[in-house]
Amino acid sequence: MNDPKSLWFLENIDISGLFCPKKMDSAHEAQTHKTFKKGDYIYLPEEHADKVYFLTEGRVKIGNYGDSGKEITKTILGPGEVFGELSLIGQTERRDFAYAMEKTSCCVLTVDEMKNLMRDHGGLNLFLMKIMGSRVLQMEQRLESLVFKDSRTRIVEFILEMAEKRGQRVGYEYVVRKFITHQEIANITATSRQTVTTVLNELRNKNLLTFDRRRLLIRDLDALRQEIT
């Protein structure tokens, strides 16, 4: 979890220790530590928003559904990230869903518990402000991409974003483990699964990357960046 790219690590405070205290009675521990099976919804739109979640294991997809029932993926989160935080600024009803993409564990705090922690730990306030600010910026960038960029560019930019945020450098290459499906990429980039498959196969034929269900390997990050310049 000590990934230097993670926001919680940058604040130099033990976020995991605040969200997941070690010493507690068994009843409170069962209430605070929650495990979800793959395919479980952690919460759904219109549910009461009274909790904040700290992801300790697994992956969680945050999204919602359009009027036609089409799924729109906002982001995919990994260990060390927080979600459900809008309940801290007055959101009383969920506007999106949180979905466990694999076996997932979270530490769960009520809004009142979070506010007490924020009162006692000033660094936690800055941490949460950075989370909210970064997500607003991310959504603004995605909106600009939808308006000004074509489908292929959006897909390539998303692959680059994955490499920069979640990739591990191996020699001159970058590997992203637990690669998501083509449909999930389509939901995030507002394209179709067929378009995603076409673009990825094209990039693979150029020997810029290779992929399977378990990982994405980017062979030449600089050359991939040239695809959108």
Backbone as CSV, one residue per row, in Angstrom:
resi,resn,N_x,N_y,N_z,CA_x,CA_y,CA_z,C_x,C_y,C_z
1,MET,0.821,-1.209,0.000,0.000,0.000,0.000,0.854,1.258,0.000
2,ASN,2.157,1.146,0.322,2.998,2.332,0.382,3.422,2.796,-1.003
3,ASP,2.451,3.099,-1.821,2.695,3.610,-3.159,2.854,5.117,-3.070
4,PRO,4.023,5.672,-3.472,4.241,7.109,-3.343,3.273,7.927,-4.165
5,LYS,2.553,7.303,-5.114,1.577,8.046,-5.902,0.263,8.223,-5.151
6,SER,0.067,7.496,-4.038,-1.190,7.546,-3.318,-1.286,8.829,-2.507
7,LEU,-2.448,9.474,-2.551,-2.627,10.722,-1.830,-2.438,10.554,-0.331
8,TRP,-2.930,9.406,0.236,-2.849,9.239,1.680,-1.404,9.231,2.148
9,PHE,-0.487,8.734,1.323,0.914,8.640,1.698,1.557,10.032,1.707
10,LEU,1.124,10.917,0.822,1.746,12.221,0.677,1.520,13.123,1.884
11,GLU,0.466,12.861,2.654,0.157,13.749,3.763,1.001,13.472,5.005
12,ASN,1.799,12.394,4.972,2.665,12.047,6.096,1.861,11.800,7.372
13,ILE,0.642,11.277,7.224,-0.145,10.870,8.374,-0.632,9.449,8.114
14,ASP,-0.886,8.743,9.199,-1.290,7.339,9.077,-2.792,7.265,8.811
15,ILE,-3.186,7.470,7.551,-4.597,7.442,7.193,-5.199,6.077,7.491
16,SER,-4.467,5.011,7.139,-4.999,3.672,7.385,-5.218,3.435,8.868
17,GLY,-4.324,3.970,9.719,-4.489,3.818,11.162,-5.682,4.581,11.700
18,LEU,-5.985,5.742,11.070,-7.139,6.524,11.513,-8.447,5.839,11.119
19,PHE,-8.494,5.343,9.882,-9.714,4.706,9.402,-9.892,3.304,9.997
20,CYS,-8.803,2.615,10.208,-8.864,1.210,10.640,-8.082,1.027,11.924
21,PRO,-8.570,1.555,13.048,-7.831,1.412,14.317,-7.707,-0.049,14.711
22,LYS,-6.566,-0.389,15.290,-6.277,-1.790,15.622,-7.019,-2.245,16.879
23,LYS,-7.102,-1.380,17.873,-7.664,-1.786,19.151,-9.129,-1.360,19.249
24,MET,-10.007,-2.332,19.204,-11.431,-2.054,19.347,-12.130,-3.344,19.734
25,ASP,-13.302,-3.217,20.313,-14.031,-4.416,20.686,-14.566,-5.106,19.437
26,SER,-14.881,-6.385,19.548,-15.261,-7.194,18.389,-16.523,-6.678,17.711
27,ALA,-17.479,-6.159,18.485,-18.721,-5.651,17.890,-18.449,-4.437,17.023
28,HIS,-17.603,-3.528,17.523,-17.294,-2.328,16.738,-16.444,-2.678,15.532
29,GLU,-15.550,-3.661,15.683,-14.705,-4.082,14.560,-15.557,-4.651,13.432
30,ALA,-16.571,-5.450,13.791,-17.451,-6.020,12.770,-18.226,-4.939,12.050
31,GLN,-18.525,-3.845,12.754,-19.256,-2.743,12.139,-18.346,-1.885,11.265
32,THR,-17.069,-1.784,11.659,-16.135,-0.889,10.969,-15.463,-1.565,9.776
33,HIS,-15.109,-2.846,9.892,-14.425,-3.563,8.828,-15.432,-4.394,8.042
34,LYS,-15.598,-4.065,6.773,-16.570,-4.749,5.931,-15.863,-5.423,4.757
35,THR,-16.314,-6.633,4.438,-15.793,-7.368,3.289,-16.935,-7.620,2.314
36,PHE,-16.658,-7.412,1.025,-17.664,-7.572,-0.018,-17.166,-8.587,-1.044
37,LYS,-18.061,-9.428,-1.500,-17.722,-10.401,-2.543,-17.687,-9.708,-3.904
38,LYS,-16.986,-10.318,-4.851,-16.983,-9.820,-6.220,-18.421,-9.742,-6.732
39,GLY,-18.797,-8.590,-7.275,-20.141,-8.402,-7.800,-21.112,-7.769,-6.825
40,ASP,-20.681,-7.572,-5.561,-21.546,-6.912,-4.575,-21.587,-5.409,-4.825
41,TYR,-22.745,-4.813,-4.605,-22.848,-3.357,-4.573,-22.649,-2.897,-3.131
42,ILE,-21.706,-2.002,-2.933,-21.450,-1.454,-1.601,-22.527,-0.444,-1.251
43,TYR,-22.912,0.353,-2.225,-24.113,1.184,-2.110,-24.635,1.476,-3.505
44,LEU,-25.888,1.946,-3.563,-26.589,2.194,-4.818,-27.131,3.615,-4.837
45,PRO,-27.432,4.166,-6.026,-28.044,5.493,-6.087,-29.331,5.553,-5.264
46,GLU,-29.527,6.705,-4.640,-30.701,7.022,-3.834,-30.665,6.412,-2.438
47,GLU,-29.625,5.622,-2.123,-29.490,5.146,-0.750,-29.024,6.286,0.151
48,HIS,-29.309,6.158,1.436,-28.911,7.175,2.408,-27.387,7.265,2.472
49,ALA,-26.854,8.470,2.391,-25.393,8.681,2.399,-24.965,9.096,3.796
50,ASP,-24.525,8.135,4.581,-24.146,8.438,5.963,-22.821,7.814,6.363
51,LYS,-22.059,7.289,5.363,-20.794,6.623,5.686,-19.711,7.002,4.676
52,VAL,-18.467,6.888,5.135,-17.289,7.109,4.304,-16.470,5.819,4.335
53,TYR,-15.876,5.457,3.193,-15.203,4.163,3.053,-13.726,4.360,2.717
54,PHE,-12.890,3.569,3.377,-11.452,3.532,3.082,-11.149,2.138,2.555
55,LEU,-10.672,2.062,1.325,-10.462,0.789,0.639,-9.107,0.205,1.031
56,THR,-9.116,-0.978,1.629,-7.876,-1.611,2.074,-7.454,-2.776,1.188
57,GLU,-8.399,-3.375,0.481,-8.089,-4.522,-0.374,-9.116,-4.594,-1.493
58,GLY,-8.651,-4.939,-2.700,-9.575,-5.109,-3.818,-9.686,-3.871,-4.689
59,ARG,-10.731,-3.852,-5.527,-10.992,-2.724,-6.420,-12.480,-2.404,-6.399
60,VAL,-12.777,-1.105,-6.476,-14.164,-0.635,-6.441,-14.410,0.277,-7.637
61,LYS,-15.512,0.025,-8.316,-15.926,0.872,-9.434,-16.998,1.839,-8.952
62,ILE,-16.799,3.130,-9.251,-17.775,4.160,-8.923,-18.428,4.607,-10.234
63,GLY,-19.755,4.617,-10.277,-20.430,5.011,-11.513,-21.898,5.264,-11.276
64,ASN,-22.621,5.468,-12.354,-24.071,5.595,-12.277,-24.674,5.105,-13.584
65,TYR,-25.985,5.232,-13.691,-26.690,4.750,-14.868,-27.417,5.913,-15.534
66,GLY,-27.321,5.979,-16.878,-28.028,6.997,-17.624,-29.511,6.680,-17.718
67,ASP,-30.256,7.594,-18.342,-31.704,7.411,-18.465,-32.053,6.145,-19.235
68,SER,-31.188,5.749,-20.159,-31.437,4.557,-20.961,-30.988,3.275,-20.253
69,GLY,-30.428,3.427,-19.057,-29.913,2.277,-18.332,-28.461,1.968,-18.622
70,LYS,-27.826,2.742,-19.503,-26.421,2.528,-19.839,-25.543,2.897,-18.644
71,GLU,-24.585,2.027,-18.358,-23.678,2.269,-17.242,-22.624,3.298,-17.625
72,ILE,-22.370,4.232,-16.726,-21.324,5.239,-16.893,-20.340,5.071,-15.741
73,THR,-19.105,4.733,-16.056,-18.092,4.540,-15.025,-17.355,5.849,-14.781
74,LYS,-17.340,6.294,-13.550,-16.637,7.528,-13.205,-15.159,7.266,-12.908
75,THR,-14.898,6.233,-12.116,-13.513,5.928,-11.766,-13.434,4.514,-11.205
76,ILE,-12.245,3.972,-11.187,-11.973,2.681,-10.561,-10.901,2.907,-9.499
77,LEU,-11.201,2.506,-8.275,-10.339,2.791,-7.131,-9.633,1.531,-6.643
78,GLY,-8.449,1.733,-6.060,-7.674,0.637,-5.504,-7.350,0.889,-4.042
79,PRO,-6.599,-0.027,-3.412,-6.265,0.108,-1.992,-5.624,1.457,-1.663
80,GLY,-6.025,2.010,-0.509,-5.492,3.295,-0.068,-6.340,4.474,-0.471
81,GLU,-7.463,4.233,-1.180,-8.310,5.333,-1.642,-9.615,5.381,-0.858
82,VAL,-10.207,6.580,-0.833,-11.425,6.852,-0.069,-12.567,7.108,-1.035
83,PHE,-13.771,6.646,-0.685,-14.949,6.981,-1.486,-16.151,7.173,-0.569
84,GLY,-17.209,7.751,-1.122,-18.377,8.108,-0.323,-18.179,9.388,0.459
85,GLU,-17.137,10.156,0.104,-16.752,11.325,0.902,-17.707,12.502,0.773
86,LEU,-18.571,12.518,-0.271,-19.483,13.653,-0.442,-20.511,13.739,0.682
87,SER,-20.685,12.661,1.419,-21.587,12.708,2.573,-21.078,13.687,3.633
88,LEU,-19.780,14.007,3.583,-19.205,14.942,4.559,-19.591,16.385,4.274
89,ILE,-20.014,16.680,3.047,-20.345,18.061,2.695,-21.840,18.220,2.407
90,GLY,-22.626,17.354,3.033,-24.067,17.557,2.989,-24.856,16.670,2.061
91,GLN,-24.191,15.790,1.302,-24.945,14.874,0.451,-25.663,13.863,1.340
92,THR,-26.992,13.843,1.255,-27.774,12.939,2.096,-28.226,11.694,1.343
93,GLU,-28.109,11.708,0.018,-28.551,10.590,-0.807,-27.506,10.295,-1.871
94,ARG,-27.155,9.029,-2.042,-26.131,8.672,-3.022,-26.611,9.003,-4.437
95,ARG,-25.698,9.545,-5.224,-26.007,9.841,-6.624,-25.363,8.829,-7.564
96,ASP,-24.509,7.963,-7.017,-23.816,6.975,-7.842,-23.807,5.640,-7.115
97,PHE,-23.194,4.648,-7.728,-23.057,3.348,-7.075,-21.587,3.046,-6.835
98,ALA,-21.344,2.156,-5.869,-20.004,1.627,-5.615,-20.102,0.114,-5.723
99,TYR,-19.273,-0.463,-6.584,-19.394,-1.872,-6.964,-18.056,-2.571,-6.759
100,ALA,-18.078,-3.710,-6.060,-16.846,-4.476,-5.812,-16.486,-5.288,-7.050
101,MET,-15.350,-4.968,-7.685,-14.915,-5.663,-8.890,-14.240,-6.999,-8.579
102,GLU,-13.876,-7.179,-7.331,-13.271,-8.420,-6.850,-13.493,-8.444,-5.347
103,LYS,-13.026,-9.486,-4.665,-13.170,-9.499,-3.209,-12.537,-8.230,-2.643
104,THR,-13.310,-7.509,-1.852,-12.921,-6.163,-1.433,-13.151,-5.987,0.065
105,SER,-12.209,-5.328,0.715,-12.345,-5.003,2.138,-12.261,-3.492,2.328
106,CYS,-13.109,-2.978,3.191,-13.141,-1.544,3.469,-13.236,-1.312,4.967
107,CYS,-12.667,-0.200,5.402,-12.945,0.319,6.736,-14.004,1.400,6.577
108,VAL,-15.064,1.295,7.370,-16.237,2.144,7.192,-16.430,3.006,8.434
109,LEU,-16.560,4.314,8.219,-16.810,5.239,9.322,-18.067,6.040,9.031
110,THR,-18.820,6.332,10.079,-19.981,7.196,9.916,-19.511,8.638,9.707
111,VAL,-20.410,9.470,9.231,-20.078,10.882,9.021,-19.658,11.530,10.338
112,ASP,-20.364,11.226,11.425,-20.010,11.813,12.723,-18.620,11.371,13.170
113,GLU,-18.288,10.095,12.966,-16.956,9.611,13.326,-15.884,10.309,12.498
114,MET,-16.168,10.506,11.213,-15.204,11.190,10.347,-14.997,12.632,10.787
115,LYS,-16.071,13.306,11.127,-15.957,14.708,11.544,-15.155,14.822,12.836
116,ASN,-15.303,13.845,13.736,-14.499,13.853,14.960,-13.023,13.665,14.636
117,LEU,-12.725,12.756,13.704,-11.331,12.552,13.304,-10.760,13.803,12.659
118,MET,-11.553,14.456,11.829,-11.086,15.668,11.161,-10.821,16.778,12.163
119,ARG,-11.604,16.813,13.219,-11.401,17.829,14.259,-10.106,17.567,15.024
120,ASP,-9.760,16.286,15.192,-8.573,15.929,15.980,-7.291,15.843,15.156
121,HIS,-7.423,15.678,13.833,-6.241,15.490,12.982,-6.329,16.448,11.785
122,GLY,-5.585,17.559,11.885,-5.645,18.570,10.836,-5.203,18.048,9.486
123,GLY,-4.236,17.114,9.454,-3.761,16.589,8.177,-4.832,15.843,7.412
124,LEU,-5.807,15.295,8.130,-6.892,14.564,7.478,-7.764,15.504,6.652
125,ASN,-7.947,16.734,7.125,-8.724,17.720,6.369,-8.074,18.002,5.019
126,LEU,-6.754,18.198,5.020,-6.039,18.474,3.779,-6.103,17.273,2.843
127,PHE,-5.980,16.083,3.410,-6.070,14.859,2.625,-7.409,14.773,1.892
128,LEU,-8.501,15.005,2.606,-9.827,14.917,1.996,-10.061,16.035,0.983
129,MET,-9.534,17.220,1.271,-9.658,18.326,0.312,-8.946,17.982,-0.989
130,LYS,-7.782,17.343,-0.890,-7.040,16.967,-2.093,-7.785,15.893,-2.878
131,ILE,-8.413,14.949,-2.169,-9.192,13.928,-2.851,-10.323,14.576,-3.642
132,MET,-11.093,15.433,-2.995,-12.230,16.070,-3.662,-11.762,16.944,-4.817
133,GLY,-10.694,17.702,-4.600,-10.185,18.561,-5.661,-9.678,17.776,-6.857
134,SER,-8.969,16.674,-6.583,-8.434,15.875,-7.684,-9.550,15.227,-8.488
135,ARG,-10.642,14.860,-7.828,-11.751,14.231,-8.548,-12.537,15.239,-9.370
136,VAL,-12.672,16.456,-8.863,-13.298,17.509,-9.669,-12.454,17.784,-10.909
137,LEU,-11.132,17.874,-10.728,-10.236,18.111,-11.860,-10.315,16.966,-12.855
138,GLN,-10.364,15.721,-12.360,-10.461,14.565,-13.238,-11.732,14.612,-14.072
139,MET,-12.854,14.981,-13.459,-14.117,15.051,-14.193,-14.107,16.191,-15.209
140,GLU,-13.464,17.306,-14.867,-13.351,18.415,-15.823,-12.530,17.992,-17.042
141,GLN,-11.441,17.261,-16.796,-10.599,16.805,-17.897,-11.347,15.812,-18.786
142,ARG,-12.145,14.950,-18.176,-12.919,13.997,-18.969,-13.983,14.705,-19.788
143,LEU,-14.601,15.734,-19.210,-15.606,16.504,-19.954,-14.975,17.198,-21.146
144,GLU,-13.793,17.784,-20.948,-13.085,18.427,-22.057,-12.741,17.410,-23.140
145,SER,-12.338,16.216,-22.732,-12.011,15.176,-23.711,-13.238,14.788,-24.532
146,LEU,-14.388,14.690,-23.866,-15.616,14.325,-24.570,-15.986,15.372,-25.613
147,VAL,-15.737,16.640,-25.283,-16.131,17.733,-26.181,-15.130,17.916,-27.314
148,PHE,-13.841,17.823,-27.004,-12.826,18.255,-27.961,-12.011,17.125,-28.600
149,LYS,-12.112,15.896,-28.076,-11.237,14.836,-28.578,-12.052,13.670,-29.114
150,ASP,-11.462,12.967,-30.090,-12.179,11.837,-30.685,-12.018,10.588,-29.826
151,SER,-12.749,9.530,-30.196,-12.780,8.304,-29.396,-11.399,7.690,-29.235
152,ARG,-10.640,7.626,-30.326,-9.321,6.997,-30.271,-8.406,7.726,-29.292
153,THR,-8.418,9.053,-29.344,-7.570,9.840,-28.452,-7.961,9.615,-26.997
154,ARG,-9.263,9.557,-26.725,-9.710,9.341,-25.345,-9.243,7.992,-24.822
155,ILE,-9.282,6.982,-25.656,-8.856,5.647,-25.231,-7.356,5.617,-24.965
156,VAL,-6.571,6.204,-25.871,-5.114,6.216,-25.687,-4.746,7.018,-24.441
157,GLU,-5.416,8.148,-24.227,-5.136,8.951,-23.032,-5.459,8.171,-21.756
158,PHE,-6.524,7.390,-21.790,-6.860,6.594,-20.609,-5.798,5.535,-20.343
159,ILE,-5.289,4.894,-21.387,-4.223,3.904,-21.220,-2.984,4.567,-20.605
160,LEU,-2.649,5.757,-21.081,-1.508,6.483,-20.519,-1.747,6.835,-19.052
161,GLU,-2.971,7.241,-18.738,-3.302,7.575,-17.352,-3.157,6.354,-16.450
162,MET,-3.594,5.200,-16.923,-3.433,3.975,-16.147,-1.964,3.674,-15.893
163,ALA,-1.153,3.849,-16.928,0.274,3.565,-16.785,0.926,4.499,-15.773
164,GLU,0.543,5.782,-15.812,1.160,6.762,-14.929,0.698,6.609,-13.482
165,LYS,-0.552,6.218,-13.274,-1.089,6.136,-11.919,-0.894,4.763,-11.286
166,ARG,-1.024,3.704,-12.098,-1.012,2.360,-11.531,0.107,1.479,-12.069
167,GLY,0.827,1.980,-13.047,1.840,1.155,-13.686,3.110,1.003,-12.864
168,GLN,3.772,-0.123,-13.058,5.070,-0.376,-12.438,6.110,-0.482,-13.547
169,ARG,7.197,0.228,-13.375,8.238,0.200,-14.394,9.045,-1.084,-14.273
170,VAL,9.204,-1.762,-15.392,10.009,-2.982,-15.471,10.974,-2.795,-16.633
171,GLY,12.200,-2.369,-16.314,13.155,-2.030,-17.370,12.674,-0.796,-18.111
172,TYR,12.482,-0.925,-19.428,11.990,0.187,-20.233,10.473,0.106,-20.443
173,GLU,9.834,-0.876,-19.834,8.414,-1.101,-20.045,7.626,-0.783,-18.777
174,TYR,6.309,-0.646,-18.942,5.416,-0.409,-17.816,4.345,-1.488,-17.809
175,VAL,4.090,-2.053,-16.622,3.072,-3.088,-16.515,1.969,-2.604,-15.577
176,VAL,0.730,-2.773,-16.014,-0.448,-2.484,-15.195,-1.122,-3.818,-14.915
177,ARG,-1.124,-4.225,-13.667,-1.717,-5.506,-13.306,-3.217,-5.346,-13.070
178,LYS,-3.938,-6.461,-13.182,-5.402,-6.459,-13.054,-6.015,-5.517,-14.088
179,PHE,-5.660,-5.736,-15.324,-6.172,-4.925,-16.423,-7.688,-5.067,-16.500
180,ILE,-8.391,-3.975,-16.752,-9.852,-4.014,-16.787,-10.341,-4.448,-18.164
181,THR,-11.632,-4.750,-18.269,-12.192,-5.253,-19.525,-12.351,-4.135,-20.540
182,HIS,-12.515,-4.532,-21.800,-12.742,-3.548,-22.862,-14.035,-2.784,-22.621
183,GLN,-15.056,-3.463,-22.097,-16.311,-2.780,-21.818,-16.150,-1.730,-20.731
184,GLU,-15.341,-2.016,-19.704,-15.110,-1.039,-18.640,-14.359,0.175,-19.162
185,ILE,-13.389,-0.046,-20.065,-12.697,1.086,-20.690,-13.684,1.908,-21.505
186,ALA,-14.581,1.230,-22.227,-15.591,1.932,-23.019,-16.500,2.769,-22.123
187,ASN,-16.892,2.220,-20.969,-17.759,2.962,-20.049,-17.082,4.207,-19.496
188,ILE,-15.773,4.134,-19.288,-15.028,5.268,-18.748,-14.782,6.332,-19.813
189,THR,-14.508,5.901,-21.038,-14.126,6.846,-22.106,-15.299,7.258,-22.981
190,ALA,-16.509,6.783,-22.654,-17.717,7.101,-23.432,-17.556,6.692,-24.894
191,THR,-17.067,5.489,-25.094,-16.932,4.926,-26.434,-17.652,3.578,-26.443
192,SER,-17.442,2.786,-27.465,-18.044,1.452,-27.523,-16.972,0.386,-27.300
193,ARG,-17.418,-0.799,-26.882,-16.475,-1.896,-26.676,-15.749,-2.233,-27.968
194,GLN,-16.458,-2.190,-29.096,-15.837,-2.500,-30.384,-14.728,-1.505,-30.718
195,THR,-14.963,-0.231,-30.399,-13.940,0.791,-30.668,-12.712,0.561,-29.797
196,VAL,-12.938,0.243,-28.526,-11.809,-0.031,-27.621,-10.991,-1.206,-28.143
197,THR,-11.671,-2.277,-28.542,-10.974,-3.461,-29.054,-10.163,-3.123,-30.298
198,THR,-10.744,-2.330,-31.190,-10.050,-1.940,-32.420,-8.789,-1.140,-32.120
199,VAL,-8.905,-0.159,-31.202,-7.756,0.698,-30.879,-6.663,-0.118,-30.187
200,LEU,-7.031,-0.972,-29.242,-6.022,-1.770,-28.536,-5.316,-2.739,-29.480
201,ASN,-6.069,-3.350,-30.373,-5.447,-4.266,-31.339,-4.507,-3.512,-32.279
202,GLU,-4.895,-2.304,-32.664,-4.031,-1.481,-33.523,-2.720,-1.154,-32.821
203,LEU,-2.813,-0.775,-31.545,-1.607,-0.449,-30.780,-0.747,-1.683,-30.544
204,ARG,-1.390,-2.826,-30.374,-0.629,-4.071,-30.223,0.083,-4.417,-31.530
205,ASN,-0.578,-4.216,-32.662,0.049,-4.498,-33.961,1.246,-3.588,-34.222
206,LYS,1.219,-2.390,-33.620,2.362,-1.475,-33.734,3.460,-1.800,-32.727
207,ASN,3.230,-2.849,-31.922,4.184,-3.291,-30.896,4.401,-2.237,-29.808
208,LEU,3.360,-1.421,-29.563,3.433,-0.426,-28.495,2.986,-1.004,-27.163
209,LEU,2.141,-2.009,-27.208,1.657,-2.630,-25.978,1.172,-4.046,-26.271
210,THR,0.982,-4.798,-25.205,0.338,-6.098,-25.281,-0.517,-6.259,-24.040
211,PHE,-1.503,-7.140,-24.098,-2.434,-7.221,-22.974,-3.134,-8.577,-22.967
212,ASP,-3.625,-8.918,-21.781,-4.540,-10.038,-21.612,-5.435,-9.667,-20.440
213,ARG,-6.183,-10.632,-19.918,-7.122,-10.311,-18.852,-6.436,-9.970,-17.535
214,ARG,-5.183,-10.346,-17.399,-4.491,-10.133,-16.132,-3.635,-8.881,-16.098
215,ARG,-3.137,-8.434,-17.268,-2.226,-7.297,-17.224,-2.168,-6.590,-18.570
216,LEU,-1.712,-5.342,-18.493,-1.398,-4.539,-19.669,0.085,-4.228,-19.611
217,LEU,0.807,-4.473,-20.704,2.237,-4.183,-20.773,2.466,-3.152,-21.866
218,ILE,2.951,-1.981,-21.465,3.262,-0.917,-22.420,4.753,-0.995,-22.737
219,ARG,5.055,-1.274,-23.980,6.445,-1.501,-24.374,7.220,-0.203,-24.556
220,ASP,6.548,0.848,-25.009,7.229,2.114,-25.283,6.282,3.250,-24.920
221,LEU,6.440,3.794,-23.716,5.535,4.829,-23.228,5.641,6.103,-24.053
222,ASP,6.866,6.495,-24.428,7.035,7.714,-25.221,6.392,7.589,-26.590
223,ALA,6.551,6.436,-27.212,5.938,6.224,-28.516,4.415,6.232,-28.406
224,LEU,3.884,5.705,-27.302,2.438,5.730,-27.105,1.943,7.162,-26.956
225,ARG,2.717,8.004,-26.256,2.333,9.416,-26.130,2.281,10.089,-27.501
226,GLN,3.159,9.681,-28.386,3.175,10.269,-29.738,1.895,9.983,-30.503
227,GLU,1.155,8.975,-30.092,-0.096,8.635,-30.760,-1.173,9.692,-30.571
228,ILE,-1.014,10.575,-29.584,-2.035,11.600,-29.351,-1.506,13.005,-29.574
229,THR,-0.303,13.150,-30.093,0.240,14.470,-30.369,0.036,14.832,-31.825
